[in-house]
Amino acid sequence: MRQMRFHGRHTDTGRTCDAPGCSEAGEYRAPGNNPAGFDGPGDWRWFCLQHVREFNAGYDWFEGMSAEEIWEAQAPGANWSNTSAKRAFRADGGAGGVPRWADFDDPLDAIGARAADIRRHAAASAEYARFTQQERDALNAMDLSPDIDRQGLRRRYSELVRRYHPDRNGGDRSHEALLGRVVEAYQLLRKSEAFA
């Protein structure tokens, strides 16, 4: 079962608050003191809500930094100022005109598949461009692709009329609404300039 958290709260830790003289449950962790030479959070300290708020209010991320260093750290482009990052995102990729992202191993074809999807979508959008929005809706109603020709339109219309007409379904009129949409869509599409 997943542990429920509320803004970093760890319930049922069995710890008491590390603040001197406090006997409340230590449900909120805060960075501890780093041992010499250790680059990480070190040991965690556990506080109650009141004491973790006091700890956070007194925590100074920029402690020991000059005003210029603080300004640089808060700049929107912080860490993007090095030349390798700029070169990697240039249009020519920085070397030989090949983008740097092309060097990535893509065993699941995630990058290539996404590019192919984008190309397919662009091609489909171009095919649909010859139709008005009403005509696109009519194509969808008849389940037709935008590359259909006039002969394919007639064939599909005949097929759908046979499928939904009550005379072909033993008098079953449950598909009349679908039949009406198909007839309306066909009447619109057969007059379309896209088939001229």
N, C-alpha and C positions, 0 to 999 in steps of 0.2 A: 504494500500500500504506500502510495506516495505521501511524503510528509507535507502538510499544509504550511505555507509560509505567508506571513503578512509583513511586507516591507523588510525583508531580511530576518524575520523572526524565526527562530528554531525552537519549537516547543518540545517539551519532554527531553531536554538534554541532560538533566540531572545535575547541572552545574549551578553554582551560586554566583552572584555578581562579584566580579573581581575588584570592585571599588572598595576601598578600606571601610570597614564597619557596616557594609550593606549585606543583608541576608536575603534579598529578593532573588528570584530565579534569574540566572544568566542566560537570556534567550537571544541576545544580539551580539554578534562577534565584531571585533575591531582589530585592526592590525596590532601586533605585539612589537616588541623590541627585536630588531634584527641582530643576530650575532655578528661579530666583526667579519667582514668579507662576504657575507651572505647576501645575494641579490634576490630578494623575494620577501614575502610578507613575514617570515619568521613565525613565531608562535602566535596563535590567536589569543586575544583577551576576550572574555565574555562578560557582558554587562546587562543590567536591567534596562528598561526603556529610558528611565530618567538619566542614568549615567552614560548610556550610549549617546544620548542627545548632548550631554555636556561634553563628551569626548569629541563628537563631530563639530560642535561649535568652536572648540579650541584647536581643531586640526588645521594645519596650515600647509597646503600642498606646495606652496612656493617658498617655504622656509629656506633661508640661505641663498636665495637667488637674487641677483641684482635687478634693478628696475628694467634694464634692457633685456635680460633673460626672461623675465616675466612677460614683457611685451611680445617677444618672439614666440613664447610658448602659447600665448593666447591668440596669436594671429590666425586668421582663417586658413591660411596655407601652411601652417606649421608642419614640419617634417616633409614638405614637398619641395623644399628649396634646394635639395641636392640635385646634381646634374643627372644622375642615373635615372631618377624618377621622371624628370622632364624628358629625357631622351627616350625612355620606354614608351611614353604616351604621345610622342610626335607622330605625325601622319606617316613618315617614312620609317618609323621604328628605330631610327638612329643608326642603322647599319645596313647598307645594301638595299634599302627600300623595302625590306621585309619587316612587317610588324613583329614586335617582340612576343606578342601572345601566340604567334604561330609556332613558337618553340615548345609550347606546352604539350605534354603527352595527354591525349584525349581518348583513353581506351573505350569509353562508353559513347563516344561520338556526340557528346553534349554540345560542344561548340559548333561542330559541323552540322548537326541535326537542327540546331536553332537557326543557323544561317539558311539552311535549305527550307525551313518552315517560313522564314521571312520572304525568301524568293517566291515560294509557292503562293503565299498570301498576296504579294505584290502582283503576281501574274493573274490570280483570280480577280483581284480588284480591277485590273485593267480590262479583263474580259467582261466584268459586270458593268463597266463604265458606259458601254453602249446602250444600256437599258436605263429607263427611269426607275425611280423608287417603286412605283406601282407595278411596273413590269417585273422588277426583281422579286417583289412579293408574290406575283403570279407564278414566276418560275419556282419559287419555294413551295407554293400550294400544289404545284404539279410535280414536285420533286425532280426538277430538271436542272442541269448544269448550264452555265452561261455560254458554253460552246455549241449548244444545240442549234440545228438548222430547221428550216420550215418543214421538211419532210419528217424529221425526228419529232417535232412538235405535234404534227398530225397523228403519228403513230402512238405517241404517249397519250394523247387525248382519247383516241379510240380504245386503247387499253384500259384507261381509267373509267370511261363511260361504261364499258362492258363489266368492269368490276363492281361499280356502285349502282347501276341502274336496277330498279326493282324488278323489271321484267326478266332480268338475267339472274335474279336472286330469289326466285320463287315468291315474288310479291313482297319481300322484306323491304320495308321503307326506312329502316334504321340508318341507312347511309345517304339519305336524300340531301342532308346538309353538306356532306362532302361532295356529292355530285354537283350541287349548286355552285360550290366554290370552284370546282374544276371547270365547269361550263363558263363561269364568269372569267376565270383566269385565261381560258383558251380564247374567248372572244376579245379580250384585251390584247393578248400576245399575237393573235393572227393578223391584227391591224398594225402591229408595231413596225416602226421604221427600221428597227434593228435587223429585221429579216429581209429588207429590201435589197 
